[in-house]
Amino acid sequence: MDARTIPNGATLEFDVCIIGSGPAGLAAASVFIGKSLRVGILEAGGETEARDELGQTTADAHMADVEFISQIQRVGGNAHAWTVRVPGEAQMARFGRFYGSDLDARPGLGLEEPWPISDAELEHYHTRCAKFWEIPLPPEETPEAGAVKLGPDLGTTFFQFVNARTLLDKVRRQIAEASNIELVTYAQAQSFAFEGTSQAVTAVKVVSEPGRAFTVKAGQYIVAANCISSTRLLQNSVTPQGHEPGNASDLLGRFFMDHPLIDGGVLTPSSPAVFDRMRAFDIHRRDGGWAMAHFRIARETLARENLPDMSCILLPQRKARMLADKVTSPRQEKGHRAALDIRDALMKREGLKAGDFVTAAMGVDHVIKKGLRKLMDPQPNLGSGGWSLDPRPERRFDCFQVLNITEQPPRHDNRIYLTNETDSNGMRRCGFAWKLHDEDLLAIGRSQKVFRETVNASGLGTMETAQVNGRPVVLASAIGHHLGTTRMNRDARRGVVDENCCVHGTGNLYVAAGSVFPSGGYINPTFTICAFGMRIADHILAKRAA
Ligand SMILES: Cc1cc2nc3c(=O)[nH]c(=O)nc-3n(C[C@H](O)[C@H](O)[C@H](O)COP(=O)(O)OP(=O)(O)OC[C@H]3O[C@@H](n4cnc5c(N)ncnc54)[C@H](O)[C@@H]3O)c2cc1C
């Protein structure tokens, strides 16, 4: 149903109202297919038309090198941004599951308590979620052939790759055929209304276009609108007690996290045969799907040394080429920055500055040379695989580029908040304050040291970690994995949602988003986010049956 056909002031009624039709909302909805309750899914965007402007943060909000955050607002959500290239397939997503180690307390990193869910329960939902995505359950760790185990501090584990769009389209079709589920597009949920004395939600106000609003009443509400937009919706609502839902302790919006990408330096192998031994570190066929090995730090080591969890990804390269790509003079650096400013202004549909064109043109030679090298001589990178298909990779490569995707410790002052700027439907936009603290950088450096020392002692080769002023080199502060801000804790004084992801004090308002994660791990989060969506749906069904 297109919400723009719903009369102004109308009321729709459902048993369950899901807000957002991205992976989390669709995973939750899939549990309700064929059940004896009526489910409405509200989606801010269209079936094919994206209304990204509705999900943008304020123009001045930036996180270090990330100038602004935009969300894809249409059915399928940010799954439309997934572009990992696997030989012969397109639009793959990198998946993994949060490990038991990611649920542990690590007081030195701002995580005083473990997650309020057991390893075994999370495992159960990961298994369910693997069926949903039609992949084998991502293995926690394997000492099998092809993978390399280096000692008690390091293990080898795998990312998996999923043709997620195809699967989401399938779920979308199943939902279209289900007589008990209605998808309402162009329906932006803006604020909740609450019952007079308790904090139970009675209705949600929905806007379809400027000046046209209607109400949805439901028994249960699942907010599956992504980390930032879910938090924004709660922040835009006020309970009869005079605060935002779940925000009695001023925690709503706090502990915002992403997965910084860190330059892990270079691994020079001890012999050409190492390339052959490391083939599993390429995207390759495994158990009927696609997988890619990487090193990770053992659970005991992370807990004992209070370390952020981190992946160690190895991409074969030629050293000379890596250096050529890196070299930039201050002039070229300024030109590159100006080119990025032009790109961001175009994306934000803002006015372009003539000065930026001049600076970009003056520094454009490096960008062009780098682009040409990329075109003529593509090297393995994070977004595409295939190098291990070469029968003699040692003829093409002489080293491995090391990349670390890292956990960012949760910090109280990293937060998103409502501003007075509004989107075209009149809903207030979010701004955010975010930085990597110096002690976090030092902790990241300690995790890198575990990789370096273990690899160097193993005979595999020599790993040299990139550093500037004794600090790790951050290649990208954020890679679009937004986590935290409605943190899960049994105690309302220490979290926004409880262990069932129900907003504290409400009883019928749930959050299915990465925002509930108390810590961020390093794994691409969507698989675990969907597992939580399915768990919430199960919880609602069990409550109804009781
Ligand atoms: C470039 C990029 C690459 C990525 N690659 C990967 C990857 O390889 N692997 C991985 O695991 N993760 C990846 N991610 C992260 C991944 O996309 C998210 O974790 C995932 O999309 C979260 O799913 P979601 O359903 O919670 O949110 P979303 O996918 O953002 O879906 C939320 C939906 O809610 C709708 N919505 C928002 N607000 C409202 C409202 N007020 N009312 C109604 N509807 C609303 C939106 O329109 C959207 O459709 C990537 C992200 C980016 C940006």
The ligand as an ORCA input file, in Angstrom:
! r2SCAN-3c Opt
* xyz 0 1
  C      28.329      1.103      1.984
  C      27.870      0.121      3.028
  C      28.298     -1.200      2.936
  C      27.894     -2.110      3.901
  N      28.315     -3.405      3.797
  C      27.930     -4.308      4.706
  C      28.324     -5.668      4.596
  O      29.012     -6.072      3.655
  N      27.908     -6.531      5.581
  C      27.154     -6.128      6.627
  O      26.837     -6.965      7.499
  N      26.759     -4.834      6.749
  C      27.125     -3.931      5.821
  N      26.715     -2.623      5.945
  C      25.851     -2.250      7.079
  C      24.433     -2.704      6.758
  O      23.965     -2.107      5.585
  C      23.518     -2.423      7.944
  O      24.027     -3.083      9.076
  C      22.117     -2.951      7.655
  O      21.554     -2.371      6.508
  C      21.229     -2.692      8.864
  O      19.944     -3.178      8.578
  P      18.665     -2.442      9.211
  O      17.479     -3.151      8.704
  O      18.897     -2.336     10.673
  O      18.744     -0.952      8.663
  P      18.580     -0.382      7.161
  O      19.123     -1.323      6.175
  O      19.115      0.987      7.170
  O      17.009     -0.335      6.964
  C      16.229      0.572      7.720
  C      14.955      0.860      6.953
  O      14.114      1.660      7.775
  C      13.553      2.712      6.997
  N      13.274      3.824      7.924
  C      14.148      4.629      8.555
  N      13.511      5.500      9.348
  C      12.192      5.243      9.208
  C      11.019      5.804      9.773
  N      11.090      6.826     10.662
  N       9.808      5.310      9.410
  C       9.719      4.268      8.530
  N      10.823      3.705      7.958
  C      12.033      4.184      8.304
  C      14.605      3.036      5.966
  O      14.049      3.657      4.812
  C      15.185      1.642      5.665
  O      14.486      1.009      4.614
  C      27.086     -1.696      4.987
  C      26.657     -0.374      5.074
  C      27.038      0.532      4.104
  C      26.567      1.960      4.228
*
